[in-house]
Structure formats: structure tokens, C-alpha cells
Amino acid sequence: MVSAIILMNVARTKIDKVAEQLVEIKGISEAYSVSGNYDIVAIARVASNEDLAELVTKRLHSIDSILKTETMIAFQAYSRHDLEAMFSVGM
């Protein structure tokens, strides 16, 4: 499984709408509106790097209100939660 953190700059008046659209996309498990240099942080969990590339370059690109993204691929997960058990259904 590939996990990634996607930082987004979004048109200011569209943050809520974009966040709602994001969580409907297969592969996006969470979306947060945040303070700071970015407007939304999304967590992606997909089966492969190819799936992540398709998600970022095609699915996210189709949302007009997303102005800019920065994607960080996670190397290792450190959590109190059993992430593998939580997200392995159907993968």
C-alpha cells in the first residue's frame, strides 16, 4: 500500500466544496481544511505508485478549484492505530 499526504491550495470560496468532492474519490481516505500555507490536506491510500499518479494527475486535476498541489509519499507509518487493518479491506 502507498500512503501519501497531498497539500492543496484551493480557491478560498470553494474549500468546503472541494473537501467534500475529495472524500468521494476512491483512494482519498481523509481531507482536512487547515490553517497555514495550504487550504486542504488530504490523505491518500492506494495500492500502487501508478494508482497514486492516476489519482493526482487525473482525478484531482479534474477539480477546477484546486489551484496547486504538493504530494508527499510516506515511507513509513508510525501510529497507535493498526492502519493496515483499518485500510486493508478490498485492497
C-alpha positions as CSV (number, residue, x, y, z in Angstrom):
1,M,0.0,0.0,0.0
2,V,1.2,3.5,-0.8
3,S,0.2,6.3,1.5
4,A,0.6,10.0,0.6
5,I,-0.1,13.4,2.1
6,I,-1.4,15.8,-0.5
7,L,-1.2,19.5,0.3
8,M,-3.6,21.8,-1.7
9,N,-4.1,25.4,-2.4
10,V,-7.8,25.9,-3.3
11,A,-9.9,28.9,-4.3
12,R,-10.9,30.4,-1.0
13,T,-14.7,30.3,-1.5
14,K,-14.6,26.6,-2.6
15,I,-12.7,24.9,0.3
16,D,-15.7,23.1,1.7
17,K,-17.0,22.0,-1.7
18,V,-13.5,20.7,-2.7
19,A,-13.1,18.8,0.6
20,E,-16.5,17.2,0.1
21,Q,-15.5,16.2,-3.5
22,L,-12.2,14.8,-2.4
23,V,-13.6,12.3,0.1
24,E,-15.8,10.9,-2.7
25,I,-12.7,10.0,-4.7
26,K,-11.5,6.4,-4.4
27,G,-8.1,6.5,-2.7
28,I,-8.7,9.6,-0.6
29,S,-9.4,8.5,2.9
30,E,-9.5,11.8,4.7
31,A,-9.5,15.5,3.9
32,Y,-8.9,18.4,6.3
33,S,-9.3,22.1,6.0
34,V,-6.2,23.6,7.7
35,S,-4.6,26.9,8.6
36,G,-1.2,27.9,7.2
37,N,0.2,27.9,3.7
38,Y,-2.3,25.3,2.4
39,D,-6.0,25.2,2.5
40,I,-6.7,21.4,2.4
41,V,-4.6,18.4,3.4
42,A,-5.8,15.1,2.0
43,I,-4.6,11.6,3.0
44,A,-4.4,9.1,0.1
45,R,-4.1,5.4,0.4
46,V,-3.8,3.4,-2.8
47,A,-2.4,0.1,-3.9
48,S,0.5,1.3,-6.0
49,N,2.5,4.3,-7.2
50,E,0.7,4.1,-10.5
51,D,-2.6,4.4,-8.7
52,L,-1.3,7.5,-6.9
53,A,-0.1,9.0,-10.1
54,E,-3.5,8.5,-11.7
55,L,-5.3,9.9,-8.6
56,V,-3.1,13.1,-8.5
57,T,-2.7,13.8,-12.2
58,K,-6.2,12.8,-13.4
59,R,-8.8,12.8,-10.6
60,L,-7.5,15.8,-8.7
61,H,-6.7,17.7,-11.9
62,S,-10.4,17.4,-12.8
63,I,-11.4,19.6,-9.8
64,D,-11.1,23.2,-11.2
65,S,-11.0,24.9,-7.8
66,I,-7.7,23.2,-6.8
67,L,-5.0,25.7,-7.7
68,K,-1.9,23.9,-6.7
69,T,-0.9,20.6,-5.0
70,E,2.2,19.2,-3.3
71,T,2.3,15.4,-2.8
72,M,4.5,13.7,-0.2
73,I,4.8,9.9,-0.3
74,A,5.1,8.3,3.1
75,F,8.0,5.9,3.6
76,Q,7.0,4.5,7.0
77,A,3.8,4.8,9.1
78,Y,4.0,5.3,12.8
79,S,0.7,5.2,14.6
80,R,-1.1,3.9,17.6
81,H,-3.8,2.7,15.2
82,D,-3.5,-0.5,13.2
83,L,-3.5,1.2,9.9
84,E,-3.1,-1.9,7.9
85,A,-6.2,-3.5,9.5
86,M,-8.2,-0.3,9.0
87,F,-7.5,0.1,5.3
88,S,-6.8,-3.4,4.0
89,V,-10.5,-4.2,3.2
90,G,-10.7,-4.5,-0.6
91,M,-7.1,-3.6,-1.3
